[in-house]
Amino acid sequence: MRIQGIYAALATASMDRAEHFYTRLFEREPDDRPMDGLIKWRGIAGANIRIFYDKEHAGSGRLTVVVPKIDEARKTLEEMGLKLTGELEGDYGRIAQLADPDGNRITLAEPPSRSFNS
């Protein structure tokens, strides 16, 4: 099988509200609007993201975004009016979470400062 691309997908109950939120989070407008009820961002740190209208499943999605420093991400998000939870730390680094307007959970993950030996 030859794979050309992979998209993460999150459901929303409001395309306008989700587009506004993710445009701010990704710091750019969507790349594609292939049909009503679907918007796409390509190449967000090598990933592709789709937001689609599905009121019944809105809020049940999960997205993990790896950032170099949680503290810097927290500051940027607070300037946007968004709030992260407190951090959790483990062998694989630190995480903190926020939710989009539908309740889809976004986890920010900061890799560990040292290599992890398994």
Disulfide bonds with the S-S distance in Angstrom:
none
